Amino acid sequence: MDRKYWERIAPNYNVEIFDVLQNDTSGKIIAAIEQVASKEKTVTDIGCAVGKWVPLLATAFKHVVATDISAINLQLAAEKCKDYSNVEYQRMDMSAYTLTVTPCDVAVCINAILTDNLKKRINFFQSLDICLNNGGDLILVVPSLESKLFANIIANRWNVDDDHKEKIESVEKAYALAKNIKQGVTDIDNVPTKHYLKEELELLLTLEGFEVDRVEKINYTWKTEFNNPPKWLAEPYPWDWMCVAKKK
Ligand SMILES: C[S@@+](CC[C@H](N)C(=O)[O-])C[C@H]1O[C@@H](n2cnc3c(N)ncnc32)[C@H](O)[C@@H]1O
């Protein structure tokens, strides 16, 4: 999941990539943003992609710095959000070793720290810190490893979507899958993607100098995991983690 990957996906972004804004029917992420929003404050949307969150942020804040590793995504975002004059777009790689950023009062980072590469994730988490002013608020959403394992266990136990027919095509693939899962990296649509434990997320942010206020589930329907979820399958629904934290 490097820059090339995201540039390649960009033209088909809306088909290929899960839409958190649309699927968070609880409105918990919007509520968390509104809780810290103000027309006196600046906000950065880290990994903004095609700008789905930009209209909401531009309306609630004085100024928005929308950033992404993909130039094509930023272009699409700028076109889509051209009516909002208080938004600037910056291409940046949050996993880079050196980074020049405009620190803001609030940072929103929704399903952007997904890389299977540990070094890139370490750099990304360190960069979160420099994107914020002291006392600034972070709203971070990441995939949940607990949720993913829960869905895998259900799929296997009740053979959902013909899970029993799944073939691992080579020894190399089996080795990669086993090595990855120990690090919380598991495939989404055949792309190795980092998933996080709640405790892991709290630890990572605390060590980067954040005070974690809360970690909450953002629930989705079972249709987001399975093509044919069993009719009896209800709560608990699959989820991402949303962490609300403050830079000390
Ligand atoms: C799954 S999309 C999420 C987009 C958006 N936050 C949303 O919720 O609609 C992940 C985005 O993160 C961006 N991204 C991935 N790695 C990045 C990095 N190292 N630095 C900046 N952006 C990155 C990708 O280009 C992609 O647009």
The ligand as an ORCA input file, in Angstrom:
! r2SCAN-3c Opt
* xyz 0 1
  C      -9.209      4.273      2.764
  S      -8.765      5.854      2.222
  C      -9.649      6.849      3.402
  C     -10.043      8.165      2.875
  C     -10.834      9.137      3.721
  N     -10.171      9.431      4.970
  C     -12.262      8.708      3.937
  O     -12.602      8.325      5.054
  O     -13.062      8.787      3.001
  C      -7.090      6.049      2.739
  C      -6.415      7.291      2.214
  O      -5.175      7.464      2.911
  C      -4.207      7.911      2.001
  N      -2.865      7.542      2.502
  C      -2.375      6.299      2.628
  N      -1.113      6.344      3.098
  C      -0.808      7.645      3.267
  C       0.341      8.344      3.710
  N       1.456      7.679      4.039
  N       0.305      9.692      3.777
  C      -0.816     10.372      3.414
  N      -1.937      9.771      2.975
  C      -1.944      8.427      2.902
  C      -4.544      7.207      0.695
  O      -4.020      7.854     -0.431
  C      -6.075      7.212      0.732
  O      -6.573      8.328      0.057
*
